[in-house]
């Protein structure tokens, strides 16, 4: 498996500073599961599963704490209820993220992490890929095990009946098709699906016109599984996005949420930047990779890196190149932006498509409007792509555009409405 080498910086831990657990004797110390607040989403989901509900779905806005909720629930299923759990992720990078954070919630001897060709330096030292699990010591509290795989790996894994997972948990479930999730759930009796319904869905490269109905194989997993009945919950806060962005994204979701983000901002000198600002290039430009458009985005990045400061509860510091990311809609734009960043000595600034960068977060983001040069394809007008590009920033977003979006007609619906609210 090819893994993005920049992933380590996004995982939230320092491999060099992480300390490994003493595995001898194994199974003696188990972390206490997080205390769940009565009525919270993790508590309600845990109650749903313990009540025998076949399918539980948790919807979340961007930055709503999905992974923390997943791991809190898994910790209780394994160490309070004593169930065996399988966590399935659409991609290998997501599996690495889950595995590295799972060591905070479970004893390493309970974790069965397997990922083909995974570079060891991307893993927390307490993760031992392929290691044989140690059966937890018998005692007054039952203990279960947790396997972490990609959904594809789970679908191909042969599991003995006695070791079959009781519950399949699918993280980032809206990025998985019903077919992929159903195949991974073949050995489980219950399913928990957690994800952000506003993000870009799974890529399907075949003609799906012959499939209709509630259980079409190409549907996003939660949409199909929800027709089986069960419990449907939604997280009502975002800890990443401020109020301005939360209000802007609200029309893309069918459940309400508010901002619970702590105070933080990006500033030039003593002047704080707005949560969202725009850089307008005279246009429409002749092509999505127009030199003036690309240069405007890179100039903004350069200004942020050279003069920007990130002010948060953790202190006041200069923005580094790793704090800024550039998001575009097309691979051709990524190539052009990367070349310009290299010319200006900004190789440490990550640049990628919305599809590649969804799931990540950075203090400052520069995004190039997909509709630049008047593009109105399904790709550029995708609401999922718009949602991702508007929700990666923790403190500041600069939206670069050429004004072509103003020519969008009423039939484009929210694609135009959201830009009007954002850009005026």
C-alpha positions in Angstrom: 0.0 0.0 0.0 1.3 3.5 -0.9 0.9 5.9 2.0 1.3 9.7 1.8 4.6 10.4 3.5 3.2 13.7 4.9 0.7 11.7 6.9 2.8 11.6 10.1 2.4 15.3 10.5 -1.4 14.9 10.4 -1.7 12.2 13.0 -1.2 14.3 16.1 1.6 12.4 17.7 5.4 12.5 17.6 6.7 9.0 16.8 10.1 9.9 18.3 8.6 11.0 21.6 6.0 8.2 21.9 6.7 5.6 24.6 6.0 2.0 24.1 4.1 -0.1 26.7 5.9 -2.8 28.6 4.2 -5.9 27.2 5.4 -8.3 29.9 3.4 -9.5 31.6 0.7 -8.8 29.0 -2.9 -7.9 29.8 -2.4 -6.5 33.3 -3.4 -2.9 32.8 -6.4 -1.7 30.8 -7.2 2.0 30.3 -10.5 3.0 31.8 -13.0 3.8 29.0 -13.9 7.5 28.8 -16.7 8.7 31.0 -19.7 9.3 28.8 -22.1 12.1 29.5 -25.7 11.0 29.9 -27.6 11.8 26.7 -24.4 12.4 24.6 -24.2 10.9 21.1 -21.6 8.2 22.2 -23.8 7.3 25.1 -26.9 7.0 23.0 -25.1 5.0 20.3 -23.7 2.6 23.0 -27.2 2.2 24.4 -28.5 1.4 20.8 -25.9 -1.3 20.3 -26.3 -2.8 23.7 -30.1 -2.9 23.1 -29.4 -5.2 20.1 -30.2 -2.6 17.4 -28.8 -4.0 14.1 -27.8 -0.7 12.6 -26.8 2.6 14.3 -25.8 5.6 12.2 -24.1 8.7 13.5 -24.0 11.8 11.2 -21.5 14.5 12.0 -20.6 17.9 10.6 -17.0 18.6 9.7 -14.8 18.7 12.8 -17.6 17.2 15.0 -15.3 14.8 16.8 -16.2 11.7 14.8 -13.1 9.7 15.6 -13.2 10.5 19.3 -16.8 9.4 19.4 -16.0 6.1 17.5 -13.1 5.3 19.8 -15.0 6.1 23.0 -17.8 3.7 21.9 -15.3 1.0 20.9 -13.5 1.3 24.3 -16.8 0.7 26.1 -17.8 -2.2 23.8 -14.4 -3.9 24.4 -13.7 -3.1 28.0 -17.2 -2.6 29.6 -19.4 -5.0 27.6 -16.7 -7.4 26.5 -17.5 -7.6 22.8 -15.2 -8.2 19.9 -15.2 -5.2 17.5 -13.9 -4.7 13.9 -13.2 -1.1 12.7 -13.3 -0.8 9.0 -12.0 2.3 7.1 -12.3 3.1 3.4 -8.6 3.9 3.0 -5.3 2.8 4.5 -4.4 6.3 5.7 -7.7 6.4 7.7 -6.9 3.0 9.2 -3.5 4.3 10.4 -5.1 7.3 12.0 -7.6 5.2 13.8 -5.0 2.7 14.9 -2.6 5.3 16.2 -5.3 6.9 18.3 -6.8 3.6 19.5 -3.7 2.9 21.7 -5.0 5.7 24.0 -8.2 3.8 24.6 -7.2 0.1 24.8 -4.3 -2.0 25.9 -2.1 -2.8 22.9 -2.6 -6.6 23.4 -6.3 -6.1 22.5 -5.5 -4.4 19.2 -5.2 -6.4 16.0 -3.9 -3.9 13.4 -3.1 -5.1 9.9 -2.3 -3.1 6.9 -0.3 -4.4 3.9 3.0 -2.7 3.2 2.5 -0.1 5.9 5.8 1.9 6.7 6.6 1.2 10.4 7.5 4.8 11.0 3.9 5.9 10.5 2.7 3.8 13.4 2.6 4.5 17.1 5.2 2.1 18.8 2.4 0.4 20.7 0.8 -0.8 17.4 2.3 -4.2 16.5 1.0 -5.1 13.0 0.4 -8.8 12.6 1.1 -9.6 16.3 -0.8 -12.4 17.9 -3.4 -11.1 20.3 -3.1 -12.0 23.9 -6.3 -13.3 25.4 -7.2 -10.9 28.2 -6.9 -12.2 31.7 -10.3 -13.5 33.1 -11.7 -11.2 35.8 -14.8 -9.5 37.0 -14.8 -7.2 33.9 -15.1 -8.9 30.4 -12.5 -7.8 27.8 -12.9 -7.9 24.0 -10.5 -7.4 21.2 -10.5 -4.8 18.3 -9.3 -5.4 14.8 -8.5 -2.5 12.6 -8.5 -3.0 8.8 -9.5 -1.4 5.6 -13.0 -2.4 4.5 -11.6 -4.3 1.5 -9.3 -6.2 3.9 -12.2 -7.1 6.2 -14.2 -8.3 3.3 -11.4 -10.8 2.4 -10.6 -11.8 6.0 -11.5 -15.3 6.9 -12.7 -15.3 10.5 -13.4 -18.3 12.7 -16.9 -18.3 14.1 -15.6 -18.1 17.7 -13.5 -15.0 16.8 -16.0 -13.2 14.6 -16.6 -9.6 15.5 -19.8 -8.8 17.3 -19.9 -5.3 15.9 -18.5 -3.7 12.8 -17.7 0.0 13.1 -17.3 1.9 9.8 -15.4 5.2 10.2 -15.9 7.8 7.5 -18.8 5.7 6.4 -20.1 8.1 3.7 -16.9 7.5 1.8 -17.8 3.8 1.4 -20.3 2.2 -0.9 -23.1 -0.1 0.4 -21.4 -3.0 -1.3 -18.0 -2.4 0.4 -19.6 -2.0 3.9 -21.9 -4.9 3.5 -19.1 -7.2 2.4 -17.0 -6.1 5.4 -20.0 -6.7 7.7 -20.5 -10.4 6.6 -19.2 -11.7 10.0 -20.8 -9.1 12.3 -24.2 -9.1 13.8 -24.4 -5.3 14.3 -23.1 -2.3 12.5 -22.2 1.2 13.6 -21.7 3.7 10.7 -20.1 7.1 11.5 -19.4 9.8 9.0 -20.0 13.3 7.5 -22.8 13.2 5.0 -21.7 16.5 3.5 -18.4 15.3 2.2 -17.4 13.8 -1.2 -18.8 10.3 -1.6 -17.1 7.1 -2.8 -15.8 7.1 -6.4 -17.8 4.8 -8.6 -16.3 4.3 -12.1 -19.0 2.0 -13.6 -22.4 2.8 -15.1 -24.9 2.7 -12.2 -28.0 3.5 -14.2 -29.3 -0.1 -14.1 -29.4 -0.1 -10.3 -32.2 1.6 -8.6 -33.9 1.3 -5.2 -33.0 1.6 -1.6 -30.2 -1.0 -1.6 -28.4 -0.1 -4.9 -24.8 -1.3 -4.5 -23.3 2.1 -5.3 -25.2 4.1 -2.7 -23.2 5.6 0.2 -23.2 3.0 3.0 -25.3 4.8 5.7 -28.0 5.7 3.1 -28.6 2.1 2.3 -28.1 0.6 5.8 -30.5 3.1 7.2 -33.3 1.5 5.3 -32.9 -1.6 7.5 -34.2 0.5 10.4 -32.3 1.2 13.6 -31.0 4.3 15.3 -30.0 7.5 13.5 -28.2 10.1 15.5 -26.5 13.4 14.6 -23.7 15.4 16.3 -24.8 19.0 16.7 -21.5 20.8 17.2 -18.3 21.4 15.2 -15.1 22.0 17.2 -13.1 22.9 14.1 -15.2 25.6 12.4 -16.2 29.0 13.6 -19.7 30.4 13.5 -19.3 32.1 10.1 -18.3 28.8 8.4 -20.8 26.7 10.3 -23.6 29.0 9.3 -22.4 29.0 5.7 -22.4 25.1 5.5 -25.7 24.7 7.4 -27.8 24.4 4.1 -25.8 21.4 3.1 -27.0 19.3 6.1 -30.4 18.1 7.1 -29.6 18.4 10.8 -28.7 21.5 12.8 -25.3 22.1 14.3 -23.5 25.0 15.9 -19.9 26.1 16.4 -18.2 25.1 19.7 -14.7 26.1 18.4 -12.5 27.7 21.0 -11.3 31.3 20.1 -8.5 31.3 17.6 -7.5 33.3 14.5 -4.8 34.1 12.0 -3.4 37.6 12.1 -1.1 39.8 10.1 0.7 41.8 12.7 -1.9 43.0 15.2 -4.8 42.8 12.7 -6.7 39.5 12.9 -8.0 38.1 9.6 -11.6 37.3 9.1 -12.6 33.7 9.4 -13.2 33.7 5.6 -11.7 36.2 3.2 -11.6 36.4 -0.6 -9.0 37.1 -3.3 -10.7 38.1 -6.5 -8.8 37.8 -9.8 -10.2 39.8 -12.9 -12.0 37.3 -15.0 -13.4 35.0 -16.0 -10.0 33.6 -16.6 -9.5 31.7 -19.9 -8.6 28.4 -18.2 -8.7 26.8 -14.7 -4.8 26.8 -14.7 -4.6 30.4 -15.7 -1.2 31.9 -14.6 -2.8 34.9 -12.9 -5.2 32.7 -11.0 -2.5 30.3 -9.8 -0.2 33.2 -8.9 -2.9 34.9 -6.8 -3.3 31.7 -4.8 0.4 31.2 -4.2 1.0 34.9 -3.4 -1.6 34.6 -0.7 0.1 31.5 0.7 3.4 33.3 0.6 2.0 36.2 2.6 0.4 33.9 5.2 3.7 32.0 5.7 6.0 35.1 5.7 3.8 37.4 7.8 1.0 35.4 9.4 0.6 34.4 13.0 -1.6 31.8 14.5 -3.3 32.9 17.8 -5.0 30.2 19.9 -5.4 29.0 23.5 -2.0 27.4 23.1 -0.2 30.7 22.4 0.8 33.0 19.7 3.2 31.8 17.0 4.3 32.4 13.5 2.5 30.3 10.8 4.8 27.7 9.3 4.6 26.1 5.9 3.0 23.0 7.5 0.2 25.2 8.9 -1.1 26.2 5.4 -2.6 24.0 2.7 -3.8 24.8 -0.8 -6.9 23.1 -2.1 -8.0 22.9 -5.8 -10.6 20.9 -7.7 -8.4 19.6 -10.6 -5.1 17.6 -10.7 -3.9 20.0 -13.4 -4.3 22.9 -10.9 -2.4 21.0 -8.3 0.6 20.5 -10.7 0.6 24.2 -11.6 0.3 25.3 -7.9 3.0 22.9 -6.8 5.4 24.3 -9.4 4.8 27.9 -8.3 5.2 27.0 -4.7 8.5 25.4 -5.4 9.7 28.5 -7.3 9.0 30.6 -4.2 10.7 28.2 -1.7 7.4 26.9 -0.3 7.8 23.2 -0.8 6.6 22.6 2.8 3.1 23.8 1.9 0.8 20.9 1.1 -1.3 21.2 -2.0 -3.9 18.7 -3.3 -7.4 18.2 -4.6 -10.4 18.3 -2.3 -10.8 14.5 -2.8 -7.3 13.9 -1.5 -7.4 16.3 1.4 -10.8 15.6 2.8 -10.5 14.5 6.4 -7.6 16.8 7.1 -7.5 20.1 9.0 -5.0 23.0 9.0 -4.9 26.4 10.7 -5.0 28.2 7.4 -6.4 27.2 4.0 -6.2 28.8 0.5 -8.9 27.3 -1.8 -9.3 27.9 -5.5 -13.0 28.1 -6.5 -13.9 25.1 -8.8 -16.1 27.3 -11.0 -13.2 29.5 -12.2 -13.1 30.1 -16.0 -16.8 29.3 -16.0 -16.6 25.6 -15.5 -20.1 24.1 -14.8 -19.4 20.4 -14.9 -20.8 18.0 -12.3 -17.3 17.8 -10.9 -16.9 21.5 -10.3 -20.5 22.1 -9.1 -20.4 19.1 -6.7 -21.8 20.2 -3.3 -19.6 17.6 -1.6 -16.5 19.1 -3.1 -17.6 22.6 -2.1 -18.3 21.4 1.5 -14.8 19.8 1.8 -13.1 23.0 0.4 -15.0 25.2 2.9 -14.3 23.0 6.0 -10.6 22.2 6.2 -9.5 25.4 8.1 -9.3 25.7 11.8 -8.9 29.4 11.9 -8.8 31.0 8.4 -9.9 30.4 4.8 -8.9 32.5 1.8 -11.2 31.8 -1.2 -9.6 32.6 -4.6 -12.0 33.2 -7.5 -12.4 35.0 -10.8 -16.0 36.0 -10.4 -17.2 33.4 -12.8 -19.5 31.9 -10.2 -21.8 35.0 -10.6 -22.9 33.6 -13.9 -24.3 30.5 -12.3 -28.1 30.3 -12.8 -30.8 29.5 -10.3 -30.7 25.8 -11.4 -27.4 25.4 -9.7 -29.2 25.8 -6.4 -27.0 25.7 -3.3 -23.8 26.0 -5.4 -24.7 29.6 -6.2 -26.5 30.4 -2.9 -23.6 29.5 -0.7 -21.1 31.5 -2.8 -23.5 34.5 -2.7 -23.6 34.3 1.0 -19.8 34.0 1.3 -18.6 36.4 -1.4 -21.5 38.8 -1.7 
